[in-house]
Amino acid sequence: MSAPTTDRSTLDRPTSGPGRLSRVWSLASAETRLLGRNRTALVNSVVLPLLFVAVVPALGLDDGEFPIGARLLVTAAGITLVMLTYYNLVTTYVARREDLVLQRMRTGELTDVEVLAGTAAPTVFVTLGQVVVIAAGVALLGEWSAPADVVLPLLALLAGTLLMVVLAAASTSFTRTPESAQITTLPIIVVSTGLSGVFYPLSVLPETLGEIARFLPLTPVVELLQLGLAGQTWDGELVDGSVWPHAGMPLAVLAGWLVVGAVAARRGFRWAPRR
């Protein structure tokens, strides 16, 4: 008499309890409460964007061709993605790991992806909220102009946010403590941001350096935002007509970084402290 066979996929699947979205939402709610108790994080997340909008007239960002409202949105989105989404998540993931929180959460119903997504959710919501606040501020200042394309900047913002999440997860593999994140995140914060076109157009750089800079993580996000909001390419050319034919390269570079970041995070992310 042969022994009965058992479908392992049935054993591995939770038979009861809350669904995936419910589990992620519960974890995200807990992380949001923790964020709400951190006054420094709240100031950086809520007050600074408002101050940034308030000083727009003194920034001198209008170059005559790139609308000042679009320039501000591009700059704000780039800085927010790096300084809030990427840096904050590196420190959050590392802190949860060193406190054994990630390890404990994995022993329950939460899957690995759910743990990472739930932990990242509050930071992602604040990131998107910051951009909305700044967009509203630009409109109140009377600097809003119709975008060249509606879909492209939204795609750039969402894909850029996802990229910062996976890069943050990957960066934890060589970040031992939350304090050391100030050092390990410098390549992306300083180099990638400085050469992304956030503060000045890449066309002012030497041609070779400008071409290399287009392959850094944040640059394709900035390129797509500029194309979608102002119809301007990375080298300052104004597009007459559809901007999508000019979006092929930055979309490919962004997709490539998403794959690289996801693979690096999957292979290098540590759930427990090094002993």
KEVEXLUM-643209 format. One record per residue: residue number from 1; y, z, x of N, C-alpha, C in turn. Coordinates in nm, 2 decimals, padded with zeros to 4 digits. Example, Ala and Ser with C-alpha at 12.3 -4.5 7.8 and 13.67 -1.06 7.14 Angstrom:
NODE pos    n.Y    n.Z    n.X   ca.Y   ca.Z   ca.X    c.Y    c.Z    c.X
NODE   1 -00.57  00.78  01.32 -00.45  00.78  01.23 -00.33  00.78  01.32
NODE   2 -00.22  00.71  01.28 -00.11  00.71  01.37  00.00  00.79  01.29
// end
This chain:
NODE pos    n.Y    n.Z    n.X   ca.Y   ca.Z   ca.X    c.Y    c.Z    c.X
NODE   1 -00.12  00.00  00.08  00.00  00.00  00.00  00.12  00.00  00.09
NODE   2  00.21 -00.10  00.07  00.33 -00.11  00.16  00.44 -00.01  00.11
NODE   3  00.51  00.03  00.21  00.62  00.13  00.18  00.73  00.05  00.11
NODE   4  00.80  00.11  00.02  00.91  00.04 -00.05  01.03  00.02  00.05
NODE   5  01.09 -00.09  00.03  01.20 -00.13  00.12  01.33 -00.09  00.05
NODE   6  01.43 -00.06  00.14  01.56 -00.01  00.09  01.67 -00.10  00.14
NODE   7  01.76 -00.14  00.06  01.87 -00.22  00.10  01.98 -00.13  00.17
NODE   8  02.00 -00.15  00.30  02.09 -00.06  00.38  02.23 -00.08  00.33
NODE   9  02.26 -00.20  00.28  02.40 -00.22  00.23  02.43 -00.13  00.12
NODE  10  02.33 -00.09  00.04  02.35  00.00 -00.07  02.37  00.14 -00.02
NODE  11  02.30  00.18  00.08  02.31  00.31  00.14  02.45  00.33  00.21
NODE  12  02.49  00.22  00.27  02.62  00.23  00.34  02.74  00.23  00.25
NODE  13  02.72  00.18  00.13  02.83  00.18  00.04  02.85  00.30 -00.04
NODE  14  02.97  00.36 -00.05  02.98  00.48 -00.13  02.94  00.46 -00.28
NODE  15  02.86  00.55 -00.33  02.81  00.53 -00.47  02.90  00.60 -00.57
NODE  16  02.99  00.68 -00.52  03.08  00.75 -00.62  03.21  00.78 -00.54
NODE  17  03.31  00.84 -00.62  03.43  00.88 -00.56  03.54  00.77 -00.58
NODE  18  03.66  00.80 -00.53  03.77  00.71 -00.55  03.75  00.57 -00.48
NODE  19  03.81  00.47 -00.54  03.81  00.34 -00.48  03.89  00.33 -00.35
NODE  20  03.88  00.21 -00.28  03.95  00.20 -00.16  04.10  00.22 -00.17
NODE  21  04.16  00.15 -00.26  04.30  00.16 -00.28  04.34  00.31 -00.31
NODE  22  04.26  00.38 -00.39  04.29  00.51 -00.42  04.29  00.60 -00.29
NODE  23  04.19  00.58 -00.21  04.17  00.66 -00.09  04.29  00.63  00.01
NODE  24  04.32  00.51  00.03  04.44  00.47  00.11  04.56  00.53  00.06
NODE  25  04.58  00.53 -00.07  04.70  00.58 -00.13  04.71  00.73 -00.11
NODE  26  04.60  00.80 -00.12  04.60  00.95 -00.10  04.64  00.98  00.04
NODE  27  04.58  00.91  00.13  04.62  00.93  00.27  04.76  00.90  00.30
NODE  28  04.81  00.79  00.25  04.95  00.75  00.27  05.04  00.85  00.21
NODE  29  05.01  00.91  00.09  05.09  01.01  00.03  05.10  01.13  00.12
NODE  30  04.99  01.17  00.18  04.99  01.29  00.27  05.08  01.26  00.39
NODE  31  05.07  01.14  00.45  05.15  01.10  00.56  05.29  01.10  00.53
NODE  32  05.32  01.05  00.41  05.46  01.05  00.36  05.52  01.19  00.35
NODE  33  05.45  01.28  00.30  05.49  01.42  00.30  05.52  01.47  00.44
NODE  34  05.44  01.44  00.53  05.46  01.48  00.67  05.59  01.42  00.73
NODE  35  05.61  01.29  00.69  05.73  01.22  00.74  05.85  01.29  00.68
NODE  36  05.84  01.33  00.55  05.96  01.39  00.48  06.00  01.52  00.54
NODE  37  05.91  01.59  00.61  05.94  01.72  00.67  06.00  01.70  00.81
NODE  38  05.99  01.58  00.86  06.05  01.55  01.00  06.19  01.50  00.98
NODE  39  06.29  01.59  01.00  06.43  01.55  00.98  06.48  01.44  01.07
NODE  40  06.43  01.45  01.20  06.47  01.35  01.29  06.43  01.21  01.25
NODE  41  06.30  01.20  01.21  06.25  01.07  01.16  06.32  01.02  01.04
NODE  42  06.36  01.11  00.95  06.43  01.07  00.83  06.57  01.02  00.86
NODE  43  06.64  01.09  00.96  06.77  01.04  01.00  06.76  00.90  01.06
NODE  44  06.66  00.88  01.15  06.64  00.75  01.21  06.61  00.64  01.11
NODE  45  06.54  00.68  01.01  06.48  00.58  00.91  06.58  00.55  00.80
NODE  46  06.67  00.64  00.76  06.75  00.63  00.64  06.90  00.62  00.68
NODE  47  06.95  00.71  00.76  07.09  00.71  00.79  07.13  00.60  00.89
NODE  48  07.06  00.58  00.99  07.10  00.48  01.09  07.12  00.34  01.04
NODE  49  07.03  00.29  00.95  07.06  00.16  00.89  07.19  00.15  00.82
NODE  50  07.22  00.26  00.74  07.35  00.26  00.67  07.47  00.26  00.77
NODE  51  07.46  00.33  00.88  07.56  00.33  00.98  07.57  00.19  01.05
NODE  52  07.46  00.13  01.07  07.45  00.00  01.13  07.53 -00.10  01.04
NODE  53  07.51 -00.10  00.91  07.58 -00.19  00.82  07.73 -00.15  00.82
NODE  54  07.76 -00.02  00.82  07.90  00.02  00.81  07.99 -00.03  00.93
NODE  55  07.93 -00.06  01.05  08.01 -00.10  01.16  08.00 -00.25  01.19
NODE  56  07.95 -00.32  01.09  07.93 -00.47  01.10  08.06 -00.54  01.14
NODE  57  08.18 -00.51  01.08  08.30 -00.58  01.12  08.34 -00.56  01.26
NODE  58  08.29 -00.45  01.33  08.33 -00.43  01.47  08.23 -00.48  01.57
NODE  59  08.12 -00.54  01.52  08.02 -00.58  01.61  08.05 -00.72  01.68
NODE  60  08.13 -00.80  01.61  08.16 -00.93  01.67  08.04 -01.02  01.68
NODE  61  07.95 -01.02  01.58  07.83 -01.10  01.59  07.85 -01.25  01.54
NODE  62  07.96 -01.28  01.48  07.98 -01.41  01.43  08.01 -01.51  01.54
NODE  63  07.92 -01.61  01.56  07.95 -01.71  01.66  08.00 -01.84  01.61
NODE  64  08.04 -01.84  01.48  08.10 -01.96  01.42  08.00 -02.05  01.35
NODE  65  07.87 -02.05  01.40  07.77 -02.13  01.34  07.66 -02.05  01.27
NODE  66  07.63 -01.93  01.33  07.53 -01.84  01.27  07.60 -01.74  01.18
NODE  67  07.58 -01.75  01.05  07.65 -01.66  00.96  07.63 -01.51  01.00
NODE  68  07.73 -01.43  00.99  07.73 -01.29  01.04  07.63 -01.21  00.96
NODE  69  07.61 -01.24  00.83  07.52 -01.17  00.75  07.37 -01.20  00.79
NODE  70  07.34 -01.32  00.82  07.21 -01.36  00.87  07.18 -01.30  01.01
NODE  71  07.28 -01.30  01.09  07.27 -01.25  01.23  07.24 -01.10  01.22
NODE  72  07.31 -01.03  01.13  07.28 -00.89  01.12  07.14 -00.86  01.07
NODE  73  07.09 -00.93  00.97  06.96 -00.91  00.92  06.85 -00.94  01.02
NODE  74  06.87 -01.05  01.10  06.78 -01.08  01.21  06.77 -00.97  01.31
NODE  75  06.89 -00.92  01.35  06.90 -00.81  01.45  06.84 -00.69  01.40
NODE  76  06.87 -00.65  01.28  06.82 -00.53  01.22  06.67 -00.53  01.20
NODE  77  06.62 -00.64  01.15  06.48 -00.66  01.13  06.40 -00.64  01.27
NODE  78  06.45 -00.71  01.37  06.38 -00.70  01.50  06.38 -00.57  01.56
NODE  79  06.50 -00.50  01.55  06.51 -00.36  01.61  06.42 -00.27  01.53
NODE  80  06.42 -00.28  01.39  06.34 -00.19  01.31  06.19 -00.21  01.33
NODE  81  06.15 -00.33  01.35  06.01 -00.36  01.37  05.96 -00.29  01.50
NODE  82  06.04 -00.30  01.60  06.00 -00.24  01.73  06.02 -00.09  01.74
NODE  83  06.14 -00.05  01.70  06.17  00.10  01.72  06.11  00.19  01.62
NODE  84  06.09  00.14  01.50  06.03  00.22  01.39  05.89  00.19  01.37
NODE  85  05.85  00.07  01.34  05.71  00.04  01.31  05.62  00.06  01.44
NODE  86  05.65 -00.01  01.54  05.57 -00.01  01.66  05.57  00.13  01.73
NODE  87  05.69  00.18  01.77  05.70  00.30  01.85  05.65  00.42  01.77
NODE  88  05.70  00.43  01.64  05.66  00.55  01.56  05.51  00.55  01.54
NODE  89  05.45  00.43  01.52  05.30  00.43  01.49  05.22  00.46  01.62
NODE  90  05.27  00.42  01.73  05.20  00.46  01.86  05.19  00.61  01.87
NODE  91  05.31  00.68  01.85  05.31  00.82  01.86  05.23  00.89  01.75
NODE  92  05.24  00.83  01.63  05.16  00.89  01.52  05.01  00.88  01.54
NODE  93  04.97  00.76  01.57  04.82  00.75  01.60  04.77  00.84  01.71
NODE  94  04.85  00.85  01.82  04.81  00.93  01.93  04.81  01.08  01.89
NODE  95  04.91  01.12  01.82  04.92  01.26  01.78  04.80  01.30  01.69
NODE  96  04.77  01.21  01.59  04.66  01.23  01.50  04.52  01.24  01.58
NODE  97  04.51  01.15  01.68  04.39  01.15  01.76  04.38  01.28  01.84
NODE  98  04.49  01.32  01.91  04.48  01.44  01.99  04.46  01.56  01.91
NODE  99  04.50  01.56  01.79  04.48  01.68  01.70  04.34  01.67  01.63
NODE 100  04.26  01.57  01.66  04.13  01.55  01.60  04.13  01.51  01.45
NODE 101  04.25  01.47  01.40  04.27  01.44  01.26  04.19  01.31  01.23
NODE 102  04.21  01.21  01.32  04.14  01.08  01.30  03.99  01.10  01.29
NODE 103  03.94  01.18  01.38  03.79  01.20  01.39  03.74  01.27  01.27
NODE 104  03.82  01.36  01.21  03.77  01.43  01.09  03.78  01.34  00.97
NODE 105  03.88  01.26  00.96  03.89  01.16  00.85  03.78  01.06  00.85
NODE 106  03.72  01.03  00.96  03.61  00.93  00.97  03.48  00.99  00.92
NODE 107  03.47  01.12  00.91  03.35  01.18  00.86  03.34  01.18  00.71
NODE 108  03.45  01.14  00.64  03.45  01.14  00.49  03.42  01.00  00.44
NODE 109  03.48  00.97  00.33  03.46  00.84  00.27  03.54  00.73  00.32
NODE 110  03.65  00.76  00.39  03.74  00.66  00.45  03.68  00.58  00.55
NODE 111  03.70  00.45  00.55  03.65  00.36  00.65  03.76  00.36  00.76
NODE 112  03.72  00.30  00.88  03.82  00.29  00.99  03.95  00.22  00.95
NODE 113  03.93  00.11  00.88  04.05  00.03  00.84  04.14  00.11  00.74
NODE 114  04.07  00.19  00.65  04.15  00.27  00.56  04.22  00.38  00.63
NODE 115  04.16  00.44  00.73  04.23  00.55  00.80  04.36  00.49  00.87
NODE 116  04.34  00.38  00.94  04.46  00.32  01.01  04.56  00.27  00.91
NODE 117  04.52  00.21  00.80  04.62  00.16  00.70  04.69  00.27  00.63
NODE 118  04.62  00.38  00.59  04.68  00.49  00.52  04.78  00.56  00.61
NODE 119  04.74  00.57  00.74  04.84  00.64  00.84  04.96  00.56  00.86
NODE 120  04.94  00.42  00.86  05.06  00.34  00.88  05.15  00.31  00.76
NODE 121  05.09  00.34  00.64  05.16  00.30  00.52  05.30  00.35  00.51
NODE 122  05.33  00.48  00.53  05.47  00.53  00.52  05.56  00.46  00.61
NODE 123  05.52  00.44  00.74  05.61  00.37  00.83  05.64  00.23  00.79
NODE 124  05.54  00.16  00.74  05.56  00.03  00.69  05.65  00.02  00.57
NODE 125  05.64  00.11  00.48  05.73  00.12  00.36  05.87  00.14  00.41
NODE 126  05.89  00.24  00.50  06.02  00.26  00.55  06.08  00.14  00.62
NODE 127  06.00  00.07  00.70  06.05 -00.05  00.77  06.10 -00.15  00.67
NODE 128  06.02 -00.18  00.57  06.06 -00.28  00.47  06.18 -00.23  00.39
NODE 129  06.18 -00.10  00.36  06.30 -00.04  00.29  06.43 -00.05  00.37
NODE 130  06.42 -00.03  00.50  06.54 -00.05  00.59  06.60 -00.18  00.57
NODE 131  06.51 -00.29  00.58  06.56 -00.42  00.57  06.63 -00.45  00.44
NODE 132  06.57 -00.39  00.33  06.63 -00.41  00.20  06.76 -00.34  00.19
NODE 133  06.77 -00.22  00.25  06.90 -00.15  00.25  07.01 -00.23  00.33
NODE 134  06.97 -00.28  00.44  07.07 -00.36  00.52  07.11 -00.49  00.45
NODE 135  07.01 -00.55  00.38  07.04 -00.67  00.30  07.14 -00.64  00.19
NODE 136  07.12 -00.53  00.13  07.21 -00.48  00.02  07.35 -00.46  00.08
NODE 137  07.35 -00.39  00.20  07.48 -00.37  00.27  07.55 -00.49  00.30
NODE 138  07.48 -00.59  00.35  07.54 -00.72  00.38  07.60 -00.79  00.26
NODE 139  07.53 -00.78  00.15  07.58 -00.83  00.02  07.71 -00.76 -00.02
NODE 140  07.71 -00.62 -00.01  07.83 -00.55 -00.05  07.95 -00.58  00.04
NODE 141  07.92 -00.62  00.16  08.03 -00.65  00.25  08.08 -00.80  00.23
NODE 142  08.01 -00.87  00.14  08.05 -01.00  00.11  08.01 -01.10  00.22
NODE 143  07.91 -01.07  00.30  07.86 -01.15  00.41  07.73 -01.22  00.38
NODE 144  07.68 -01.21  00.25  07.55 -01.27  00.22  07.57 -01.42  00.20
NODE 145  07.48 -01.50  00.25  07.48 -01.64  00.23  07.34 -01.68  00.19
NODE 146  07.32 -01.79  00.11  07.19 -01.83  00.07  07.11 -01.87  00.18
NODE 147  06.98 -01.82  00.19  06.90 -01.86  00.30  06.86 -02.01  00.30
NODE 148  06.83 -02.06  00.42  06.78 -02.20  00.42  06.64 -02.22  00.36
NODE 149  06.56 -02.11  00.36  06.43 -02.11  00.30  06.40 -01.97  00.26
NODE 150  06.35 -01.95  00.14  06.32 -01.81  00.10  06.19 -01.76  00.15
NODE 151  06.09 -01.84  00.16  05.95 -01.80  00.19  05.94 -01.76  00.34
NODE 152  06.01 -01.84  00.43  05.99 -01.82  00.57  06.03 -01.68  00.62
NODE 153  06.15 -01.63  00.59  06.19 -01.50  00.64  06.10 -01.39  00.58
NODE 154  06.05 -01.40  00.46  05.96 -01.30  00.40  05.83 -01.31  00.48
NODE 155  05.78 -01.43  00.50  05.65 -01.44  00.58  05.67 -01.38  00.72
NODE 156  05.78 -01.41  00.78  05.81 -01.35  00.92  05.81 -01.20  00.92
NODE 157  05.88 -01.14  00.82  05.89 -01.00  00.81  05.75 -00.93  00.79
NODE 158  05.67 -00.98  00.69  05.54 -00.92  00.66  05.45 -00.94  00.78
NODE 159  05.44 -01.06  00.84  05.35 -01.09  00.95  05.40 -01.01  01.07
NODE 160  05.53 -01.00  01.09  05.58 -00.92  01.21  05.55 -00.77  01.19
NODE 161  05.55 -00.72  01.07  05.52 -00.58  01.04  05.37 -00.56  01.08
NODE 162  05.28 -00.65  01.03  05.14 -00.64  01.06  05.11 -00.65  01.21
NODE 163  05.19 -00.73  01.28  05.17 -00.74  01.42  05.21 -00.61  01.49
NODE 164  05.32 -00.55  01.45  05.35 -00.42  01.52  05.25 -00.31  01.49
NODE 165  05.18 -00.32  01.37  05.08 -00.22  01.34  04.96 -00.24  01.44
NODE 166  04.91 -00.36  01.45  04.80 -00.38  01.54  04.83 -00.36  01.68
NODE 167  04.95 -00.40  01.72  04.99 -00.37  01.86  05.00 -00.22  01.89
NODE 168  05.05 -00.15  01.79  05.06  00.00  01.80  04.92  00.06  01.82
NODE 169  04.82  00.01  01.74  04.69  00.06  01.75  04.63  00.03  01.88
NODE 170  04.66 -00.10  01.93  04.61 -00.14  02.06  04.67 -00.05  02.18
NODE 171  04.80 -00.02  02.16  04.87  00.05  02.27  04.82  00.20  02.28
NODE 172  04.75  00.25  02.18  04.70  00.39  02.19  04.59  00.40  02.29
NODE 173  04.53  00.29  02.33  04.41  00.29  02.42  04.46  00.34  02.56
NODE 174  04.59  00.31  02.60  04.64  00.36  02.73  04.75  00.46  02.71
NODE 175  04.76  00.52  02.60  04.86  00.63  02.57  04.79  00.76  02.55
NODE 176  04.80  00.85  02.64  04.72  00.97  02.64  04.78  01.08  02.55
NODE 177  04.92  01.08  02.54  04.98  01.18  02.46  05.10  01.12  02.39
NODE 178  05.15  01.18  02.28  05.27  01.13  02.21  05.39  01.12  02.30
NODE 179  05.40  01.21  02.40  05.52  01.20  02.49  05.51  01.08  02.58
NODE 180  05.39  01.05  02.63  05.37  00.94  02.72  05.40  00.80  02.65
NODE 181  05.41  00.80  02.52  05.44  00.68  02.45  05.58  00.63  02.49
NODE 182  05.66  00.72  02.54  05.80  00.67  02.58  05.78  00.58  02.70
NODE 183  05.68  00.59  02.78  05.65  00.50  02.89  05.57  00.38  02.86
NODE 184  05.46  00.41  02.79  05.36  00.30  02.76  05.42  00.19  02.67
NODE 185  05.52  00.23  02.59  05.57  00.13  02.49  05.69  00.05  02.55
NODE 186  05.73  00.08  02.67  05.85  00.02  02.73  05.83 -00.14  02.74
NODE 187  05.71 -00.19  02.78  05.71 -00.34  02.79  05.75 -00.41  02.67
NODE 188  05.70 -00.36  02.55  05.74 -00.43  02.43  05.88 -00.39  02.38
NODE 189  05.92 -00.27  02.40  06.05 -00.22  02.36  06.16 -00.29  02.44
NODE 190  06.14 -00.29  02.57  06.25 -00.34  02.66  06.23 -00.49  02.68
NODE 191  06.12 -00.54  02.73  06.10 -00.68  02.78  06.10 -00.77  02.65
NODE 192  06.00 -00.74  02.57  05.98 -00.83  02.45  06.10 -00.83  02.36
NODE 193  06.17 -00.72  02.34  06.28 -00.72  02.25  06.40 -00.78  02.32
NODE 194  06.42 -00.75  02.45  06.54 -00.81  02.52  06.53 -00.96  02.53
NODE 195  06.41 -01.02  02.54  06.40 -01.16  02.55  06.35 -01.23  02.42
NODE 196  06.38 -01.16  02.31  06.33 -01.22  02.18  06.44 -01.30  02.11
NODE 197  06.56 -01.29  02.15  06.67 -01.36  02.08  06.74 -01.27  01.98
NODE 198  06.70 -01.14  01.98  06.76 -01.05  01.88  06.91 -01.02  01.91
NODE 199  06.94 -01.00  02.04  07.08 -00.97  02.08  07.16 -01.09  02.12
NODE 200  07.10 -01.19  02.17  07.17 -01.31  02.21  07.07 -01.43  02.20
NODE 201  07.12 -01.55  02.18  07.03 -01.66  02.16  06.96 -01.70  02.29
NODE 202  06.83 -01.74  02.28  06.76 -01.77  02.40  06.82 -01.89  02.48
NODE 203  06.90 -01.97  02.41  06.96 -02.08  02.48  07.05 -02.05  02.60
NODE 204  07.10 -01.92  02.60  07.18 -01.87  02.71  07.10 -01.84  02.84
NODE 205  06.97 -01.83  02.82  06.88 -01.81  02.94  06.85 -01.93  03.01
NODE 206  06.81 -01.92  03.14  06.76 -02.04  03.21  06.65 -02.11  03.13
NODE 207  06.64 -02.24  03.13  06.55 -02.31  03.04  06.41 -02.26  03.06
NODE 208  06.36 -02.24  03.18  06.22 -02.20  03.20  06.20 -02.06  03.14
NODE 209  06.29 -01.97  03.17  06.28 -01.83  03.11  06.28 -01.83  02.96
NODE 210  06.37 -01.92  02.91  06.38 -01.93  02.76  06.25 -01.98  02.70
NODE 211  06.18 -02.07  02.76  06.05 -02.13  02.71  05.95 -02.02  02.72
NODE 212  05.94 -01.94  02.83  05.84 -01.84  02.85  05.87 -01.73  02.74
NODE 213  05.99 -01.70  02.72  06.02 -01.59  02.62  05.98 -01.62  02.48
NODE 214  05.96 -01.75  02.45  05.91 -01.79  02.32  05.77 -01.74  02.29
NODE 215  05.70 -01.71  02.40  05.56 -01.66  02.38  05.54 -01.51  02.38
NODE 216  05.65 -01.44  02.38  05.64 -01.29  02.38  05.62 -01.25  02.23
NODE 217  05.57 -01.13  02.20  05.53 -01.09  02.07  05.64 -01.10  01.96
NODE 218  05.76 -01.05  01.99  05.86 -01.04  01.89  05.94 -01.17  01.87
NODE 219  05.94 -01.26  01.97  06.02 -01.38  01.96  05.98 -01.47  01.85
NODE 220  05.86 -01.50  01.82  05.83 -01.59  01.70  05.88 -01.53  01.57
NODE 221  05.88 -01.40  01.56  05.93 -01.33  01.43  06.08 -01.36  01.42
NODE 222  06.15 -01.35  01.53  06.30 -01.37  01.53  06.33 -01.52  01.51
NODE 223  06.25 -01.61  01.57  06.27 -01.75  01.55  06.25 -01.78  01.40
NODE 224  06.15 -01.73  01.33  06.12 -01.76  01.19  06.23 -01.71  01.10
NODE 225  06.28 -01.59  01.14  06.39 -01.53  01.06  06.51 -01.61  01.07
NODE 226  06.54 -01.66  01.19  06.66 -01.74  01.21  06.65 -01.87  01.14
NODE 227  06.53 -01.93  01.14  06.51 -02.06  01.07  06.53 -02.04  00.92
NODE 228  06.46 -01.93  00.87  06.46 -01.91  00.72  06.60 -01.87  00.67
NODE 229  06.67 -01.78  00.75  06.80 -01.73  00.70  06.91 -01.82  00.72
NODE 230  06.92 -01.88  00.84  07.04 -01.96  00.88  07.00 -02.11  00.91
NODE 231  06.88 -02.15  00.91  06.84 -02.28  00.94  06.87 -02.32  01.08
NODE 232  06.86 -02.22  01.17  06.89 -02.24  01.31  06.77 -02.22  01.40
NODE 233  06.75 -02.32  01.49  06.63 -02.31  01.58  06.66 -02.21  01.70
NODE 234  06.56 -02.19  01.78  06.58 -02.09  01.89  06.68 -02.14  01.99
NODE 235  06.70 -02.27  02.00  06.80 -02.32  02.10  06.94 -02.35  02.04
NODE 236  06.96 -02.30  01.92  07.09 -02.31  01.85  07.11 -02.43  01.77
NODE 237  07.01 -02.52  01.76  07.03 -02.64  01.68  07.02 -02.61  01.53
NODE 238  07.12 -02.66  01.45  07.12 -02.64  01.31  07.03 -02.75  01.24
NODE 239  06.94 -02.71  01.16  06.84 -02.80  01.10  06.91 -02.86  00.97
NODE 240  06.90 -02.99  00.96  06.94 -03.06  00.84  06.82 -03.09  00.76
NODE 241  06.80 -03.02  00.65  06.68 -03.05  00.57  06.58 -02.93  00.57
NODE 242  06.45 -02.96  00.55  06.35 -02.86  00.55  06.33 -02.80  00.69
NODE 243  06.32 -02.66  00.70  06.30 -02.59  00.82  06.16 -02.58  00.87
NODE 244  06.07 -02.61  00.78  05.92 -02.59  00.81  05.87 -02.68  00.92
NODE 245  05.92 -02.80  00.94  05.87 -02.88  01.06  05.90 -02.81  01.19
NODE 246  06.00 -02.72  01.19  06.04 -02.65  01.32  05.97 -02.52  01.33
NODE 247  05.89 -02.48  01.23  05.83 -02.35  01.22  05.69 -02.35  01.28
NODE 248  05.64 -02.47  01.32  05.50 -02.48  01.36  05.47 -02.39  01.48
NODE 249  05.55 -02.41  01.59  05.52 -02.33  01.71  05.53 -02.18  01.69
NODE 250  05.64 -02.13  01.64  05.65 -01.98  01.62  05.54 -01.93  01.53
NODE 251  05.50 -02.00  01.43  05.39 -01.96  01.34  05.26 -01.95  01.42
NODE 252  05.24 -02.05  01.51  05.11 -02.05  01.59  05.12 -01.94  01.69
NODE 253  05.23 -01.91  01.76  05.24 -01.80  01.85  05.22 -01.67  01.78
NODE 254  05.28 -01.65  01.66  05.26 -01.53  01.59  05.12 -01.51  01.55
NODE 255  05.05 -01.61  01.50  04.91 -01.60  01.46  04.83 -01.56  01.58
NODE 256  04.86 -01.62  01.70  04.79 -01.59  01.82  04.80 -01.45  01.86
NODE 257  04.92 -01.39  01.85  04.94 -01.25  01.88  04.87 -01.16  01.78
NODE 258  04.86 -01.20  01.66  04.79 -01.12  01.56  04.64 -01.11  01.59
NODE 259  04.59 -01.22  01.64  04.45 -01.22  01.68  04.42 -01.14  01.80
NODE 260  04.51 -01.16  01.90  04.50 -01.08  02.03  04.51 -00.93  02.00
NODE 261  04.61 -00.90  01.92  04.64 -00.75  01.89  04.52 -00.69  01.81
NODE 262  04.47 -00.77  01.71  04.36 -00.71  01.63  04.23 -00.69  01.72
NODE 263  04.20 -00.79  01.81  04.09 -00.78  01.90  04.11 -00.66  01.99
NODE 264  04.23 -00.65  02.05  04.25 -00.54  02.14  04.24 -00.40  02.07
NODE 265  04.29 -00.40  01.95  04.29 -00.27  01.88  04.14 -00.23  01.84
NODE 266  04.07 -00.33  01.80  03.93 -00.31  01.77  03.85 -00.26  01.89
NODE 267  03.87 -00.31  02.00  03.79 -00.28  02.12  03.84 -00.16  02.19
NODE 268  03.97 -00.13  02.19  04.03 -00.03  02.27  04.07  00.10  02.20
NODE 269  04.08  00.09  02.06  04.13  00.21  01.99  04.03  00.33  02.00
NODE 270  04.08  00.44  02.04  03.99  00.56  02.06  04.02  00.66  01.94
NODE 271  03.91  00.71  01.88  03.92  00.80  01.77  03.92  00.95  01.81
NODE 272  03.89  00.97  01.93  03.88  01.11  01.98  03.95  01.12  02.12
NODE 273  04.01  01.24  02.15  04.07  01.25  02.28  03.98  01.23  02.40
NODE 274  04.04  01.19  02.51  03.96  01.18  02.63  03.94  01.32  02.69
NODE 275  03.81  01.35  02.72  03.78  01.49  02.78  03.74  01.48  02.92
// end
